[in-house]
Amino acid sequence: MPEPADILRRVRQVEFRSRRLVSNAMVGSWHSVFKGRGLDFEEVREYAAGDDVRTIDWNVTAKAGKPFIKKFREERERAFVLLVDVSASGSFGTTTRSKRDTAAELACILAFAAAKNNDKIGLALFSEDVEHYVAPAKGRRHLLRIVRDILSFEPKHKGTDVTKALAFLRRVHRRPTVAFLVSDFLVRETPQPSQPDPVSWANLFRLLAVANQRHEILCFPLSDPREQSLPDVG
C-alpha cells in the first residue's frame, strides 16, 4: 500500500500536468465532439430579419399582434464515466512511469476537460470484476478523489475482464452515457480458477457493440515499449 504522503504528491503532480494540458483549445474540441442530448427552451423574443420562420411562436404572436420566436439552448450537461483497468499488468513500466500512472494522468485530463464544460464524471475501477465505483458528480474535490482512487486503489484480483466493466456500465447507467475505457486489453483467453468461462475477443467485441447501442464507448489502449519488443540483452 503506497504511503499517504506519496499518494498526495502523485495526485498533485498529475493535477498540475493535467491543468496545463487542458487548454481552451481542448475544451472547445470537447464541446464540439460531445454535444448535448437535445435543446432546452430559453425564452421568447420579438422576430428579427433573418430569423428562422420555423421558430415562430404562433400563440404569442397572435396575442401580441406581432411575430415572436422561441429561442433554445443546447442541453450541455452530460454524464461521463471512466472505466479504468487496475489489473496487475498496469503496474508494469520500463520508462519513467507505469501504465497505471499513465491511466491516472489520462483520466485526470478527461476529468478536468469535463469539469470545464460543467459535465459530471464518474469512475469504475475493474480487474476481473468491477471492484470500485464512484457515481458521476462535479467539483474539484470529486475530481481529485477520482485521481487519488486510481493511484492508491489496491485491487483484489490480478486479471482483466473488460466484459464485466461493460456489463456493469449497462446495468448501472440506464441513460445514455459517454464512457472512456482505459485498459491495456491484456485479457486471458483460457479459463482461470476464479473465472470458469474464458474471456474471448469475440465476446468483448460483441459486448462493445451492445453497449454502444445505448452509450458512447471510447477506448484508450495502454502499452509499454517493452511489450512490443524485447531488449537486445544476448
Disulfide bonds with the S-S distance in Angstrom:
none
